[in-house]
Amino acid sequence: MFATPEAAQQAFYQAFENNNLESMMQVWESSDDILCIHPMAPALQGRDAVTHGWREIFTGGVDMRFTVEPMQRYEQTDLVVLIVNENIEVGSGKRVAPIVSTNIYRLGAQGWHMLTHHAGPAPSTEMDHANQALH
């Protein structure tokens, strides 16, 4: 369905912005290998759990807009990892703390699909300085 991991990722964020469960689940692999971890939330493993998690989010009807900035890309023949910064606006322009996401896509018979989405708060500037001091 998706010719590239980037096409799958674009569809992922578009479905997220549109609160569209059907479109969101088309991005994901149909297997029970899938894993989704939302910021500060428990891991959701398997198609049923991931679908339920997204349904819960979309039922809230929160209007979100994403600006996604690439950070790293790791690639193998049938697996691509895209690490991104998500800058999110909620409602009428309120910005929330930046999120770092690791999105893993796998190539199958039907094209590229999401295997894993793991999102968490981006380190604060203070944390960045502390980590730099350790190295």
C-alpha positions in Angstrom: 0.0 0.0 0.0 2.8 2.4 0.8 5.7 2.5 -1.6 8.2 4.0 0.9 8.5 4.3 4.7 8.2 8.0 4.3 4.8 7.6 2.5 3.7 5.4 5.4 4.9 8.0 7.9 3.2 10.8 6.1 -0.1 8.8 6.2 0.5 8.1 9.9 0.7 11.8 10.9 -2.2 12.7 8.5 -4.4 10.0 10.1 -3.4 11.3 13.6 -4.2 14.9 12.7 -7.6 13.8 11.2 -8.5 11.6 14.1 -9.2 8.9 11.5 -9.0 5.4 13.0 -9.5 3.5 9.7 -6.7 5.5 8.0 -4.4 5.0 11.1 -4.8 1.3 11.1 -4.1 1.1 7.4 -0.6 2.4 8.2 0.1 -0.4 10.6 1.0 -4.0 9.8 -1.9 -6.4 10.1 0.2 -8.7 12.3 0.2 -9.0 16.1 4.0 -8.1 16.0 3.0 -4.4 16.2 3.9 -2.3 19.3 2.8 1.3 20.2 3.9 3.3 23.2 2.4 6.7 23.6 4.2 9.2 25.9 4.1 8.2 29.5 1.7 5.3 28.7 2.0 1.5 28.9 3.0 -0.5 25.8 0.2 -1.7 23.5 1.1 -4.9 21.8 -0.9 -6.6 19.0 -3.4 -5.3 16.5 -6.4 -5.3 18.9 -4.6 -3.4 21.7 -3.1 -0.8 19.2 -6.5 -0.3 17.6 -8.1 0.2 21.0 -5.4 2.7 22.0 -5.9 4.8 18.9 -9.7 4.6 19.3 -9.4 6.0 22.8 -7.2 8.9 21.6 -9.4 9.7 18.7 -12.6 9.6 20.8 -11.2 12.5 22.7 -11.5 14.6 19.5 -8.5 16.8 20.3 -7.4 18.8 17.3 -3.6 18.4 16.9 -1.2 19.5 14.2 2.3 18.1 13.8 5.5 19.5 12.5 7.8 16.5 12.1 11.6 17.1 12.0 13.8 14.1 11.0 16.7 13.3 13.4 18.0 9.9 12.3 17.4 7.2 9.7 18.6 3.6 9.9 17.9 1.3 7.0 18.1 -2.4 6.2 16.7 -4.2 3.2 13.2 -4.6 4.7 13.3 -2.5 7.8 13.6 1.3 8.3 13.8 3.2 11.6 12.9 6.9 11.5 13.6 8.9 14.6 11.9 12.3 14.6 11.0 15.3 16.7 7.3 15.9 16.9 6.3 19.5 17.5 2.6 19.5 18.3 0.0 22.3 18.3 -3.2 21.5 20.2 -6.5 23.3 19.6 -6.0 26.9 18.6 -2.2 27.0 18.5 -1.2 26.0 22.0 2.2 24.2 21.7 2.9 21.2 23.9 6.3 19.9 24.9 8.2 18.4 22.0 8.1 14.6 21.6 10.8 12.3 20.3 9.4 9.3 18.3 11.0 6.2 17.0 8.9 4.9 14.1 9.9 1.5 12.6 8.6 0.4 9.2 8.8 -3.1 7.7 8.5 -4.0 4.0 6.0 -6.7 3.3 4.0 -8.1 0.3 1.7 -5.1 0.5 4.4 -2.4 0.8 5.8 -0.5 3.8 3.8 -0.5 7.1 4.4 0.6 10.6 5.7 -2.0 13.0 6.5 0.2 16.0 5.7 3.7 17.2 7.4 4.7 20.5 7.0 8.3 21.6 8.2 10.1 24.7 9.0 13.6 25.9 12.1 15.2 24.4 14.9 15.8 26.8 14.8 19.3 28.3 17.6 21.7 27.7 18.8 21.2 31.3 19.0 17.5 30.7 20.9 18.1 27.5 23.5 20.1 29.4 23.8 17.5 32.1 24.3 14.7 29.6 27.0 16.8 27.8 28.8 17.3 31.1 29.0 13.6 31.6 30.7 13.0 28.3 
